[in-house]
Amino acid sequence: MMRVSAGTLLLLVALACPLPMLRAQGTEKPLPALPSFLQEVRRNLLSDRQLLSQYTFLEKGTLSHLEKGGKVRRTEESVFEVYPSPERGRSYRRLIAKDGKPVDPRELEKKDREHDLEMQALLRKVERESAGDRQKRLAEEAEERRKEGLLLDELLQLYDIRMVGREILEGYPVIQLAFRARPEARPRSREAKMMMKIAGHAWFHESECQLIRLEAELLDTLSIGFGMLARLNKGAQVSFRRRKINDEIWLPAESRFTGSARILLLKGLNVDARTEYSEYRRFSVQTSVTIQSPNP
């Protein structure tokens, strides 16, 4: 299942650039000054990968294979329960349904036992962590945050962002922004070079400065892993939505990719790939050790 990185999409729009204050059409109330507005956006910025590490949730992936005219030829569907791990990159993605059919309970029980044993081992590892190991782990996390900050700093210099106007979206007052790479931009890092090929619009909650929706288009062919892992063709469409959970935190609701791609040097595909997120629950160590399925 092809999945779109929500954290990458957030990085595309959480940038600052010194443009003058604009006025919304049909109203005397001025739009907020863009530099200060985006400063608040960046202050609130926390990648969805980090946010999701605090929650268990349902993830439903739907991959539709399209014919050239856009007609759906075949659809695959997978539903996962996702459980964070005490160790980065070790989330438990528990497949509970495939193409509308529940997974065999015996298979689930087997996977759950394996997961429980793994989690017990990880917890023992954390308990026995020496001061040196802890310092090393914290240093690695700090280095990861530093690199993300450097990427943001680079994108700040490379992107041109316009404040389009004010509107109501899903019942919230929002500010719409348009973003595109500056023609004279000269990206240095590999990640920035990839992101420069994407342009589009983003909608932020006006007072909370949180991303609610993003819609973008790929302006040129994008190769991942020198084209060996994936190749996304020009014209592909990407969208991303977030919603407020328990009236306290904004989390992913849906990500979508529509376009043509080639995966692992295989035959090219025309696809509509959608991932939906729901049933958020606060993560706890007990939840990770003993699986308790969310009610559908």
N, C-alpha and C positions, 0 to 999 in steps of 0.2 A: 504494500500500500504506500503510495507516494504521499508524503506529509509535508506540509508547509511549516517552516519554523516561525513560530509567533515572535520569538525574541528578535529574529532578524528583521521582521516586518516593523517592529517597534523602533529598532535602530534607524530605519530609513527616514522616519519622520520626526524623531525627537532631537532636532538640531536647532541651532540658533543662527540668525543672520540679521544684520541691522537694517531693516526696512522701516519706512515712516509709518505712522499711524494712519489707518484708513477709516472711512465711514461706511456703515452699512447702507445699502440702497433702500430708499423709502422710509428712513428713520433718521432722527437727529442724534440719536444715541451713538457715540463713536465706538468703533471696535477697539478692543484693547491694543496697546502697543505690542507689536509682534515680539521684540526682544524680551520684554518682561514676561509675556505670556509663555513663550517657549522656555524661559528660565524656570518657570513653575513646572512646566511639563517635564523638564529634565530632572528637577528636584524630586518629582514623583516617580521617575522612571525606575522600574525594577523589572528585570526580564521575567517573562511568564514562566520560564524554566525554574527560576527561583521561587516564584509565587506558587507554582504547582507542587513544589516539594513540600508544601505545608498541607496538602489536601489529597484525599482519595476522590476519585471521580469515575464516571462512565465515559468511554471514548468510542464513538460509533463512526467507523470509516466506510464510506461508500465510494467505490471506484467503478465508473461507467466507461466502457470502451465505446467510442463513437466512430461512426462511419464518416466519410469525407463531408457529407452533407449535414452532419451534426446529429443524425438519428442514432439513438442508443442501440448498440448491437448486443452488448452483454454487460451485466452488472454483477459486481462482487461486493459483499457486505460482511463486515466483521465488527463485533462488539466486544470491547475489553473493559474489565474493571482494572483501574490503574492504582497501584499502591506505591508510594514513595519508599525509599530505602534510607537507612542511616548513612549509607555510603553513596557518594555521588555516582550517577550513571548506572545504578543497580535497581531501578524501579521494577516492580513486578507488574507486568502487563498480562492479566489473567483473561484469556480468551474464553468467553462464556457463550457465544453464539456465532455461527458462521452461515451466511446466506439464509438467515431466518430460522435456522435449526439450532436448538441448544446443544452445547457440547456434552458428550457422554459424562454423567456424574462420576463414573469410575476414573475417567481420565482427569477430571478436575481434582478429584481427591488425591490422585497421584502427584499432580503438579503442586497442589497445596502442601502436601507433606514435604516435598523437596524444598519449597519456598520456606516453610517453617524452620527446617534444619539450617538453611542458609542464613536466615535472619538470626537464629540463636547464635550461630557462629560469629556473625557480624557484631552482635551485641557483646559477646564475650571479648571480641577483639577490641572494641571501644573501651570496655571496662579495664582491659589490661594495657591500654595505650600508655606508653612512657611519655615523659615530658618532652623528650627529643622527637618522638613520633608525632606528638600533638603539635609541636612547633613547626615541623615539616609540613603537616597537613594544612595548618593555618597559613603558612607561607605560600603554599600552592594556591589556596583560595584567594589570597590577596593578589597574587600575580595574575590570576584569571580576571579579577576585577580591574586591575591596572591595565591589562590589554584591552578590555572592553572600553575603558575610559579613553585610551589612546585612539581607538577606532572612532569613537564619538567625536573626539577632537579633530580627527582628519576629515570626517564627513561634514563637520561644521564649516570647514573651509571650502568644501567641494559642491555643496548643494545650494540651490536657489529655492527659497520657500516664499510663497505669497499667501497672504491672508485673503481668502475669497469673500467671506461674509458670514453672517449669523443666520441660523435656522433652527428648527425644531426637529430632532431625530429620535425616534422611539420614545417620545415624551420628554426628552431632555433638551435644554437650550445648549446648542453646540456652536463651535467655531470651525468653519471648514478651511483647511489649508491645502494648497497645491504645491507639489515638490517635483523638482527635476534637476538633473546635474547641470552645473554651469558649463557652457561650451568650452571655456578655457581650462576646465578642471584637469588636473594631472594627479590622479590617485597614486599612492605609493604602495599600500598594502594590497594583498590579494583579495581580502574581503571587501575593501572599498571599491576595487576595480569591478567586482561582481555587482555590487549594489548600485553602481553608477548607471547600470543598464536598465534600471527600473524607475518609472515615473508614475505619478498618480495623484490621488487626493486622500486626505485623512480628515476625520471629524473628531474633535475633542470636546468633552464636557466643558462648558465655559468657565464655571466656577471651580470645579474640581481638577481641571486640566488633565483629565484621564482620556486615553484613546478609547473611542467607542467603535469606530469603523474605519477600515482602510480599503481602498480599491486602487489597484495598480496594474500597469501593463509592462511587459518586457519589450524594450525598444530594440534589442538586438539579441542574437543567439547567445545563450549562457551555457558554458561548459563547466562541469563540476568534475574535479579529478582529472583535468586535461581531457575531458570528454570520455574517459574510460568508465566513470561511474554513472554519469547522466549528461544529457544534452537537452536543454530546454530551448525550443525554437522561438524566434521573434513573433510577437503578437500574442503570446500567452497572457492570460488574465489571472490575477491573484486578488483574493479578497479575504478580509479578516474582520471578525466581529467579537466584541467583548460585552459582557453584561455585569451588572452589579449584583453580588451575591450577599444575601442576608443584610442588605442595606449597609454594607460595611467595606466590601472589597471588590475590585473589578478583576474578572477572570475571563479567559477565553470562552467564547460560545460556539464559534464556528470558524474554520479556515477552509479555503477552497482554491483549487488550481484548475483552470480550464485551458487546454491548448494541446499542442503536439510535443512529444518528447521521445527521447531514446534512452533506454536504461541498460547499462552494462553491455553496450555495443550490440544489443539485440535490435530486432525490427522496430521501426518507429511506431509510436502509438499516438492516437488522438484520444484524449481522456478528459473526463470531468471527475476530479478527485475531491471529495468533501469529507471533512472531519468535524464531527459535532461533539461538544463537551457538555456534560450534565451531571446531576446527582452529586454535587460537591459536598464533601464532609471533611471536617477538620481531621488531620492526620495525627495519630498517636502511635507510640511504640507498640501498644497492645494491638492496635489495628493491623500493624504490619506483621505481627507474629501469628495472630490468630485471625484468619480471614473471616470477615462477616460481610456478606454480600449486601449492597444497597438494595432497597426495595425498588422494583421497576416501576 
